[in-house]
């Protein structure tokens, strides 16, 4: 009994002398263990998503139209989400751990929190553009407004997306220029690579052209292209000749529409123009030349 009493007295004395240090060590160890476990969980989830995307992209089920770009988009979103979650976990654990340690040391945490709030407000006011870029980048990623390989119109730049970050989006235009667009400056997004796209061609014809004959020639040419081996896989549905889009004293404009897979509208439009040009030439139908006749008076007569 005396031994147990002595042991309890020693433990009580030891705890009074070293309890603060012991609690601080336990807080630090617990924070490190929790950090490792949570980061491993995030890493495992991201790895699973990437592995699933690559497995699906390499399977026979994945189509050629959706495999590479969608795979890159999923992988990038997974990496971005993993980075955001990891940073959030790290900073949250650090802040909570430091606060608990300072509380054990007898520091007035409430006063520090108030001071940090004022400092944070000042920094936030000074770096509000950076905060706006980061928040906009988060929403772009969460809402999947666009991804790598998408053809987009961001207002400031138009082209193909090469990288989507939390602060900056990189877009390569048709001239090869790489644009760095801040996410906070993006007011609207036009994405022509999600779901499907449409080729709309306006064919200007001479005013005297036979509309019915021209409409048939244009429709037959578009239908012929739709059945070709090179473009049949890129087209969705049959081509549609919508009819006369504009009418003036110089020309008649006939509109043709063809629904296509994403990112295939440019190549399809070029092929349609070439095919329609040949069909109109074969049918003897002239395109509008865009010039207007000017008459002048020569020796009392109107001369063209």
C-alpha positions in Angstrom: 0.0 0.0 0.0 2.8 2.3 0.9 4.3 1.6 -2.6 1.1 2.5 -4.3 0.6 5.6 -2.3 4.2 6.7 -3.1 3.6 6.0 -6.8 0.4 8.0 -6.8 2.2 10.9 -5.0 5.0 10.8 -7.5 2.6 10.7 -10.5 0.6 13.6 -9.0 3.8 15.6 -8.5 5.1 14.7 -11.9 1.8 15.7 -13.5 1.7 19.1 -11.8 5.2 19.9 -12.9 5.0 18.5 -16.5 1.3 18.5 -17.4 1.5 21.5 -19.6 4.5 20.1 -21.6 2.8 16.7 -21.8 -0.4 18.2 -23.2 1.5 20.3 -25.7 3.4 17.2 -26.9 0.1 15.2 -27.1 -1.4 18.1 -29.1 1.5 18.2 -31.5 1.7 14.4 -31.9 -2.1 14.2 -32.4 -2.0 17.0 -35.0 0.8 15.3 -37.0 -1.0 11.9 -36.9 -4.3 13.5 -38.0 -2.6 15.4 -40.7 -0.9 12.3 -42.1 -4.1 10.2 -42.0 -6.2 12.9 -43.7 -3.6 13.6 -46.4 -3.2 9.9 -47.1 -7.0 9.7 -47.4 -7.1 12.6 -49.9 -4.2 11.1 -51.8 -5.9 7.7 -52.0 -9.1 9.2 -53.2 -7.3 11.3 -55.9 -5.3 8.2 -57.0 -8.5 6.2 -57.2 -10.2 8.8 -59.4 -7.1 9.1 -61.7 -6.8 5.3 -62.0 -10.5 5.0 -62.8 -10.2 7.7 -65.5 -7.2 6.1 -67.1 -8.8 2.7 -67.0 -11.9 4.0 -68.6 -10.0 6.0 -71.2 -8.1 2.9 -72.2 -11.1 0.6 -72.3 -13.0 -0.4 -75.4 -16.1 1.3 -74.0 -14.6 4.8 -74.3 -15.1 6.5 -77.6 -12.4 8.3 -79.5 -14.3 11.5 -79.2 -14.4 11.5 -75.4 -11.4 9.5 -74.2 -8.2 11.7 -74.3 -9.7 15.1 -73.5 -12.2 13.9 -70.9 -9.5 11.8 -69.3 -7.2 14.8 -69.0 -10.1 16.9 -67.6 -10.9 14.3 -64.9 -7.3 13.9 -64.0 -6.7 17.7 -63.7 -9.9 18.2 -61.7 -8.8 15.4 -59.3 -5.3 16.9 -58.9 -6.9 20.4 -58.3 -9.4 19.1 -55.8 -6.7 17.1 -54.0 -4.4 20.2 -53.8 -7.2 22.3 -52.4 -8.3 19.7 -49.9 -4.7 19.1 -48.8 -4.0 22.8 -48.3 -7.2 23.2 -46.4 -6.5 20.2 -44.1 -2.9 21.4 -43.4 -3.7 24.9 -42.6 -6.8 24.0 -40.5 -4.8 21.5 -38.4 -1.9 24.0 -38.0 -4.1 26.8 -36.9 -6.1 24.7 -34.5 -2.9 23.1 -33.1 -1.1 26.4 -32.6 -4.2 27.8 -30.9 -4.5 24.9 -28.5 -0.7 25.1 -27.7 -0.9 28.8 -27.0 -3.9 28.1 -24.8 -1.9 25.6 -22.8 0.9 28.2 -22.4 -1.6 30.7 -20.9 -1.6 33.0 -23.9 -4.9 35.0 -24.3 -6.0 33.3 -27.5 -9.1 35.5 -27.8 -7.0 38.6 -28.1 -4.8 37.0 -30.7 -7.8 35.8 -32.7 -9.2 39.3 -32.7 -5.9 40.7 -33.8 -5.5 38.1 -36.5 -9.0 38.9 -37.7 -8.2 42.6 -38.1 -4.9 41.7 -39.8 -6.7 39.2 -42.1 -9.3 41.8 -43.0 -6.5 44.3 -43.9 -4.7 41.7 -46.0 -7.9 40.6 -47.6 -8.7 44.1 -48.5 -5.3 44.6 -50.0 -5.3 41.3 -51.9 -8.9 41.2 -52.8 -8.1 40.6 -56.5 -6.1 37.6 -55.6 -8.9 36.3 -53.4 -11.4 36.9 -56.1 -9.2 34.9 -58.6 -8.9 32.0 -56.2 -12.6 31.9 -55.4 -13.6 32.1 -59.1 -11.1 29.3 -59.9 -12.7 27.1 -57.3 -16.1 27.6 -58.8 -14.8 27.0 -62.3 -13.4 23.7 -61.2 -16.3 22.6 -59.1 -18.9 23.5 -61.7 -16.8 22.1 -64.6 -17.3 25.2 -66.7 -14.4 24.1 -68.9 -11.4 21.8 -68.9 -8.2 21.0 -70.7 -8.8 20.7 -74.5 -12.1 22.6 -74.5 -12.6 25.3 -77.2 -13.8 28.4 -75.3 -14.5 32.0 -75.6 -13.6 33.8 -72.4 -14.1 37.3 -73.7 -10.5 38.3 -73.3 -9.2 35.3 -75.2 -10.6 32.6 -77.5 -9.0 29.3 -78.2 -8.2 25.9 -76.7 -7.7 25.6 -72.9 -4.3 24.2 -72.1 -4.4 24.6 -68.3 -6.9 25.4 -65.6 -5.5 26.7 -62.3 -7.1 28.2 -59.2 -5.8 31.7 -60.2 -5.1 31.6 -63.9 -6.5 29.8 -67.0 -4.2 29.3 -70.0 -5.8 29.5 -73.5 -4.0 28.9 -76.8 -5.6 30.9 -79.7 -5.5 29.9 -83.4 -2.4 32.0 -84.0 -0.5 30.1 -81.4 -0.4 32.8 -78.7 -0.8 31.5 -75.2 -3.1 33.7 -73.1 -3.0 33.8 -69.3 -6.5 34.9 -68.2 -7.1 35.6 -64.5 -10.1 33.7 -63.3 -11.5 36.7 -61.4 -11.6 38.6 -64.7 -13.7 36.0 -66.5 -17.3 37.4 -66.7 -18.8 34.9 -69.1 -17.7 31.6 -70.6 -18.7 30.2 -74.1 -17.8 26.5 -74.3 -18.2 24.9 -77.7 -16.8 21.5 -76.5 -19.5 20.3 -74.1 -22.0 17.8 -75.3 -22.2 18.8 -79.0 -21.6 21.7 -81.3 -23.1 23.0 -84.5 -21.7 24.2 -87.8 -23.8 27.0 -89.3 -22.9 28.2 -92.8 -24.4 31.1 -94.6 -24.0 30.7 -98.4 -24.5 34.0 -100.3 -25.9 33.5 -103.8 -26.5 35.9 -106.6 -29.9 37.5 -106.5 -31.0 35.9 -109.8 -30.0 32.4 -108.6 -32.7 29.7 -108.6 -33.4 29.2 -104.8 -35.0 25.8 -105.1 -32.2 24.5 -107.3 -29.5 26.0 -105.0 -31.2 24.6 -101.8 -31.2 21.1 -103.3 -27.6 21.4 -104.4 -26.5 22.5 -101.0 -28.5 19.8 -99.2 -27.3 17.1 -101.5 -23.7 18.2 -101.0 -24.0 18.2 -97.2 -25.7 14.8 -97.3 -22.9 13.4 -99.4 -20.3 14.6 -96.9 -22.3 13.1 -94.0 -22.1 9.7 -95.7 -18.3 9.8 -96.3 -16.0 7.6 -94.2 -13.9 10.6 -93.1 -16.7 12.7 -91.5 -19.6 10.3 -90.8 -18.3 9.5 -87.3 -18.0 13.3 -86.5 -21.5 14.3 -87.5 -24.7 14.0 -85.4 -27.9 13.6 -87.4 -28.6 14.8 -90.9 -27.7 18.3 -92.3 -30.5 20.8 -92.3 -31.0 23.6 -94.9 -32.9 26.2 -93.0 -33.7 28.3 -96.0 -33.2 32.0 -96.8 -31.5 33.7 -94.0 -31.1 37.1 -95.6 -32.4 38.8 -98.7 -31.3 42.0 -100.4 -31.1 43.6 -103.8 -27.6 42.1 -104.4 -27.8 38.6 -102.9 -29.7 35.8 -101.3 -28.2 34.1 -98.2 -29.1 30.4 -97.6 -28.3 28.9 -94.2 -27.1 25.4 -93.6 -26.8 23.7 -90.2 -25.1 20.5 -89.2 -24.8 19.2 -85.6 -21.3 17.7 -84.9 -19.3 16.3 -82.0 -17.3 18.7 -79.8 -14.1 20.2 -81.3 -15.1 19.0 -84.8 -16.9 22.1 -86.0 -13.9 23.7 -87.7 -12.8 20.8 -89.8 -16.4 20.0 -90.7 -17.1 23.6 -91.7 -14.1 23.6 -94.0 -15.1 20.4 -95.7 -18.7 21.5 -96.1 -17.6 24.8 -97.8 -15.4 22.9 -100.3 -18.1 20.3 -101.1 -20.8 23.0 -101.5 -18.6 25.1 -103.7 -18.1 22.1 -106.1 -21.8 21.3 -106.1 -22.8 24.9 -106.9 -20.3 25.1 -109.7 -21.6 21.8 -111.1 -25.2 23.2 -110.9 -24.2 26.4 -112.6 -25.2 28.5 -109.6 -23.2 31.7 -109.0 -22.2 33.0 -105.6 -22.8 36.6 -104.8 -19.8 38.7 -105.9 -20.4 41.4 -103.3 -20.1 44.3 -105.8 -22.7 46.8 -106.7 -23.3 48.1 -110.2 -22.6 51.8 -110.6 -24.0 53.8 -113.5 -22.6 57.0 -114.8 -23.9 59.4 -117.4 -21.8 59.6 -120.5 -23.0 61.7 -123.4 -26.5 61.7 -122.0 -26.6 57.9 -121.6 -26.4 55.8 -118.4 -23.3 53.5 -118.7 -22.7 50.6 -116.3 
